[in-house]
Amino acid sequence: MNDAVVRILLIEDEEAIAEGLLRNFKRKGWQGELAVDGEEALARAASDRFDLMVLDVRLPKIDGFEVCRRLRHGGDLTPILMLTARDQPDDMVYGLRLGADDYVSKPFDLAVLLARIEGLLRRGGWAKKSAANGDSPNGIDDGISRTEFGEFWIDFATWHALTLKGVVELSGKEIAVMRLLLNRRGQVVSRRDLLAEVWGLPDHPNTRVVDNVILSLRKAFEHDALKPRHIHNVRGVGYRFEI
């Protein structure tokens, strides 16, 4: 991170929660700004730049899932921490699939939430520094910019790929997973390794989010997902990539 003031867009319609978080952001030296519904969030994101967004799932007008989807579809890669309902575990998986970077369940522990924000800000700062230096994302400096496998290719600089549906832009998580698999091609990469290196969640018990991204990648690059040529399942452990 540099010395510039960190700007966080808080997207939350519960007044008491919003006031408390904004007060704690200020104590941390962060500049917090508030949007109270999904429409306002999208408008603010389109007109200004933020270092991070804290996005509640349950919002008026446009819910947090749709806000996240539209941001990522429009190319906005600002780190997003989602606030999900504790009694809805699938919210976490769905949010991460849409492109959120992390999540905290409500009701949350303030110290945990602030620590998660700090972690995302650190990773965001490292990513910006690496991009400025011409390094690879996720700390994997393997020299890969564009790679071909079979009839397909991926350009890690632009996030574009030739898939079964033509040239598309992959999500940040899809790019990160593919880079890690390619960096360790021929080797078994465990789900825990993927959670740790791509999501920054080494001890999280739910690995479904990893499997969901792999499923999406197989739809993009495998003619027959049951008999994959490139992304192989290693039962009970993880995945192995073959050129």
N, C-alpha and C positions, 0 to 999 in steps of 0.2 A: 504494500500500500504506500502511496505517497502522502505528503502532508496536506493535501486537499481535504476539505471537510467531506465526510461520508454522507451521502444523501440517500435516505430510505423512504420509499413510498409505502405507507401502511394502508392496506385496503381492508377496512373493518367497519361494520355498521353498528356494533355494540359500543355505545358511548363510553361506558365505564372502562371497558378494556382498552379502547383507543386512547383515552386520556392517560391511563396508567402507562401504556407502552410508550407514548410520545414523551412523557415525563422521564422515563428511564432511558430512552434514546438520548435525550438532552444531557442527562447525567454522564452518559458515555462519550459525549462530545460529538454525537451524530446529529445531523439535521433530519428530523422526521417530518414528513408531510402526509396528510390524510386524504383518502378518497373513501366515501361512504357507500358506494355501490359500484357495480361492475362497469356501467357506462362511464362514470367519472374516472374510474381507474384506467380504462382504455384511452380516454381523451388525454389524461395527464401523461400516460406513458408515450403517447404519440407526439406530444408537444414538448417534452422535457426528457432529460437523461437522469437516471438514478443508478446508484451502485448496487441496490438490492431492493426487492419488493417482498413484503410480508403480506400474503394473500389469504384471506379467509375463504373457505369453500362456500359457506352459506351467506350469500349476498343478495340484496334486492336487485331487480331489473335483469342483471346478467350474473349468473353464479360464477364462483371462482374457477371451476373447471373450464368453462367456456372462455373466461378471461385468459387463462393460461394457454388454452388451445389457440386463441386468436393471436396472442402475443408471439408464440413460437412460429405459427404459420406465417406471420408477417415478418419474421426474421429478427424479432427482438430477443436477444440472448441474455438479458439482465437476469442475474440469479434470482430465483423465486423460492421462498420458504412458505409452504402452505400450512395453514391452520385447519386441521381436520377434526371431525367429531370422534371422541374416544370410542363410542359404540358403533362406529362404522369403519372397521379396518380396511375394507376395500377402497375407501376414499384415498388412503395412502398409495396403494398400488396404482389406482387410476390416475391420480395426480402426477405421480412419477412417470407414468407412461406418456402423459401429455407433455412432459418436459420440465416439470418442477424439479428443483435440485435437492430439496430436503423437505421435511414436514415435522410438525409438532402437534400433538393431540391436545384438544381442549377437554377439560381444564388443564392448563399447562403450568409447569413450574417455571417461574420467571428466570431463575438462574440458568436453567436448561435452554430456554428460548434464546436468551442473550448469548450463551455459549455457541449455539448453533448459528446464530447470525454472525458472530465473530469468525467462526470457521468458514462460512461461505464468503465473507469479505476477504479473508486471507487467501482462499483459493482463487477468488476473482482477481485479486491483486497479482498473484503469481501468474495467472493466465494472461493478464494484460502485459505483464513484464515479458513473459515468454514470447508472446506474439510480436512485441516490439523488437525483440532480439532475434526473431526468425526461428524460434525454437518450436518444438512440437507441443500440442496440448497435452494435459494430464501428466506432464513431466517425463514423457517417453520420447527421448531424443534419438529416434532410430533412423532419421534421415528420410523417412517416408513422406513424400508429398502427394504423389499419385501412384497408385499401384493397380495392376491388372491381374485378374484371376479368372480363368475360363473365358467366357464371353463378356465378363463384367469389368468395370473399373470403378475406383473411388478416388476422388480428389480431396485430400484432407485439408487443403488450403481453402477451398470454397465450400466444402461439405456436400458437393454434388456427386452423384453416382449414377452409373448406367445400370439399371435394374431391369427386371422382367417387365416393368411398366414404363420403360424408357428412362430418360434422364430426370432424376428427382433430387430434391435436397433432403438429406438425412437429418434426423434430429441430433442434438448435441450428445445425447446418451448413445444413440446408434453409432455415431462417429467414434466416440470414446471406446465403446466395446469393440468395434472392428479394429481400431488401432491396437488395442491390447492383444486381441487374438492374433493379429498379423505379426505383432512384435514377438509373440511366443508361438508362432506357427509350428505345428508338429508336436507341440507340448500340450499337456492337459492344464487348462486354466479353471480353477475351482470357482464355484459360485461365490464363495467367501472372498476370494481374491478380487473378483469382479465388483462385489459390493464395496470392498475396501478401496479399490483404486479408481473406480468410476463414480460411485455414489458417496464415498467417504463415510461409509457405515459398516466398519469391519465386524461389529458385534451384533448387527441386527439379525433377529431370528427368522425374518421372513425373506426368503430368496425368490419369491414369485415374481418380483419386479424384474429380476435378471432374466428369468425364463420368458417373460412377456416381451422383452426387447429382443431376445434371441428369436422368438417366434416371428416378430416383425421383420427381422433381418433374413430369416429363411424365406418368408414370403417375397422378399425383394430379390434374393439371389439363388434360390433353390427351385428347380423345376419340379422336384418331388421331395416335399419336406419329410416324407417317411424314409426316403433313401437319399439323404443329403450327400452332395459331392464335396462341399466345402466346410460347412459348420456341423461337426459331428458331436453327438451326445455321448458323454462318458457317464454311464449310469451311476447315480448316487454321488457323483463328484462335481462334474461341470461340463466343459466343452473343449473341443480341439479343432483348430482350423487347419485345413489343408488347401494348398494352391491347386 
